[in-house]
């Protein structure tokens, strides 16, 4: 593999820091979701803290929605951990379809991406 098809150690370190930050946030969010699910079982809805959607200020989520969010959060954490493994192996940022580098801009937004925008768009 040529050096053009790999990110530098400095770039990998930048992405590692970004991913570790996102991982910490994701774990905190998962803990909040898990607490909301377990508190929901107690029948003390009026006193228990509830996970709320921050973006749109919507009402408290239903138990099913909270569970779905928790599952998605778990998958996100796995994806971030896999990205850290790719960084360690120095294969991070390489599109699994084209073998080309995924743009830094895309990786900053979706640090666990394994496809370049071009490959993702082709898969539609």
Secondary structure, 3 states (H helix, E strand, C coil): CCHHHCCCHHHHHHHHHHHHHHHHHHHHHHHHHHHHHHHHCCCCCCCCCCCCCCCCCCCCCCHHHHHHHHHHHHHHHHHHHHHHHHHHCCCCCECCCCCCECCHHHHHHCCCCCCCHHHHHHHC
